[in-house]
Amino acid sequence: MNKNTITRIEKESLQLLTDNGYELVELKYEEGRNLVFYLYKEAGMDLDSLESISRKLDTFLEEELKVDESYNLVVSSPDLSRNLHTDGDFRRNLGQVLEIKLRVPIEHNYNLTGTLIEFDENMIKLVEKDNGTEREVSRDEIKRARIYIEI
């Protein structure tokens, strides 16, 4: 499936998803012809809600968009190991502890762990887990941002 088709699917499916209370977190076309919709819903998602929106998306893709390429439709919530990129990702995770890998070290350190307290299109602001220091980081300097999982 080419990039133009994926972009068209993403753009055209947003209204259907929004009307049903979902936010599109990410759309990927993965190896094995899997067209994967990663969705978020404020009220949470269970198996019944995933099945319902999956049926609606399947009908929409076939009847409205007339996607003629072969694919396997997969609908899922994003997993905890997923990288955070978008404003929506950071908005959903305000108040959460994040693990940040930097492109350029801050005080000889490439890794930061802290609670996300603020963000905008250019930066995120964390309160570091270890010492309580407030740290502002340019989003351009972030190589990877994930939810911190303590084991």
Buried (B, 14 or more C-beta within 10 A) or exposed (E): BEEEBBEEBBEBBBEBBEEBBBBBBBBEBEEEEEBBBBBBBEEEBEEEBBEBBBEBBEEBBEEEEEBEEEBEBBBBBBEEEBBBBEEBBBEBBEEEBBBBEBEEEEEEEEEBBBBBEEBEEEBBBBBBBEEEEEBEBEBEBBEEBBBBEEE
